[in-house]
Amino acid sequence: MHPEAEPRPRAAPRPAGHKGGAKADQPEEKSAGKEKDKGAGQCKYSGELRGTIEQSILQKASMVKWEDLIGLEDVKKKMMETIVLPIKNPELFTGLLTPSKGILLFGPPGNGKTMVAKAIASQCGEEVTFFNMSAGTLTSRYYGDSEKLIQALFAMAAEKQPSAIFIDEIDSILGARSSEEHEASRRLKTEFLVQFDGVGTRQEDRVVVVGATNRPFDLDEAVLRRFTARIYLPLPDLEARSKMIKGQIKTVKNNLSEAEVVEVAKKTERYSFADLRAVCQEAAMGPIRMYDYEQLAKLKKGEAPPMMAKHFEEALGKVKASVTKKNLADFEKWNSDNMKR
């Protein structure tokens, strides 16, 4: 059964003879209340739905700095032009300079798409509300609640603008439609498209939607058309890999020279940033594996021998690249094909 197929439990019936207190005798107040809620424009996403969405707002404590994005200079430049600067200076970015309302970050897994989104939030500053969403946030086990969550998200984004909505693994909820698809999934996609098209209908609206995916080829065509700005996050090149390794090993005692770091980087072609971190963690374990468990229990920080090039050689034998040549070719072909559209 689809997770949304379960109907929401109904409220318990009122006891016999219950008259509902003063409200039962004052229907005019109930009507007035409805008009008040309608005028406020917040009744659709009050209570539980509002709380769910508010929990997704990214707090400043979890921000990633712009300089933390190693080897993604072209990506950072595009992010500044399409998101950060238009939000900070909306008067300039009008007319032909009006940025896209939909931006798609795509590329191999473990390559920093989520970090880029958090860095964007950091660059935009405190005046921008950043919604960090996922498939788990936007789906519900109860029938119809996913559409309400989508409505609540876009309504709150408009209310708290300037704002950015980041949806991680967007392909998991907005994949290509098919005849075998559950009705609830179709409704969710339809509601997303309806709400997305409502973003920016007023000239002063400043709401941008950023989607991240490892599988752009699985996205629904109608969804893809909304994300007119598509930014490819490639695997790190030799220079980026060298910087990444140096940044990781500076926190531990090591005897690696500049040349040895470069040599390790040359052997990590097709490694993502996540793969490189795993290699460094495995290499860091090398020096302490010479001790038995009893000695490790008493070993103090800094007493272990330094990490050396041989430890990286051992680590590379255990940690392999997670991106295959075929995967990489698929991403590059999709990027090439869709940049021509």
Secondary structure, 3 states (H helix, E strand, C coil): CCCCCECCCCCCCCCCCCCCCHHHHCHHHHHHHHHHHHHHCCHHHCCHHHHHHHCCECCHHHCCCHHHCCCCHHHHHHHHHHHHHHHHCCCCCCHHHCCCCEEEEECCCCCCHHHHHHHHHHHHCCCCEEEEECHHHHCCCECCHHHHHHHHHHHHHHHCCCEEEEECCHHHCCECCCCCCCHHHHHHHHHHHHHHHHCCCCCCCCEEEEEEECCHHHECHHHHHHCCEEEECCCCCHHHHHHHHHHHHCCCCECCCHHHHHHHHHCCCCCCHHHHHHHHHHHHHCHHHHCCHHHHHHCCCCCCCCECHHHHHHHHHHCCCCCCHHHHHHHHHHHHHHHCC
